[in-house]
């Protein structure tokens, strides 16, 4: 048997196994029932995702600014402390 034929045989066996597992899997029913979203559903999903990303970004930016401000206060305090010594 040629190496190429053997490779094709192994690949076919692997693909067949994946297909059979998907058909018998409990998730296959959900995939079969799923439908393409309407334009309005898609737009609403985009809007909700965008608002979520903005909120997470704003929270991260606020934490960053608080951290930088805290480091500036510590730096100022240490410089004043060193000048006093």
N, C-alpha and C positions, 0 to 999 in steps of 0.2 A: 504494500500500500504506500502510495506516495505521501510525502509529508503534507502537501497541500490538501489532498483528499482527507487525510486524518484531521487536519485543522478544521476543514469545513464540517466534518462529521461532529467534532466536539462542539463547534459553535452552534450547529443546528440543535444538538442535544440540550445545550444550555438555554437557548432561546425557547425551546419547547417546554422546558421545565419552568421557566419564568412565566410563560403564558398560562400554563396549567395552574400554577400557584395563584396567579391573579384571578383566574376564573373561579377557583374554589375559595378564595380569600373572602373574609367578611367585609372587607373594604370595597370589593368589586361591586357590590350592590349599590353602595353610595356613589361610586363613579358612574355607574349606569344611570342612576337617577338624576345626576347633576346635569344642568342645562346652562347654556351660555347666558350670561346676565344681559338684561336689557340695557339700553343706552342710559336711562335714568338711574338704574342700579349701579352701573359702572361709574357714573359721575358722582353719585353719592359716596361710593366707596373711596374714590379719589379724594373727595373733600374731607372725609373723616380721617383718612390717612395723612393728608397734608396738615390738618389741624393737630393731629397727634405728634407729627414730626416737629411742628412749630413749638408745641408745648414742651416736648423733651429738649429741644434745642435751647429754648428760653431758660428752662431749669438748669441745664448744664452751663449756660453763660452766666446765670446768676451765681451759681456755685463757684465758677471760675473768678468772677469779680470779687466775691466775698473772700476767697482764698488770697487773691493778690492784695486786696486791701488789708487783710490780716497780716500778711508778710511785710507790707510797708509799715504798719504800726509797730511790729516787732523790730524791724530794722531801725526805725526812728528811735524807739525806746533804747535799743542797745547802743546806738551812737551817742545818745544823751548820757547814758550810764557810763560809757567809756570816757567821755569828756569830763565827767564829774570826778573820775578817779584820777 
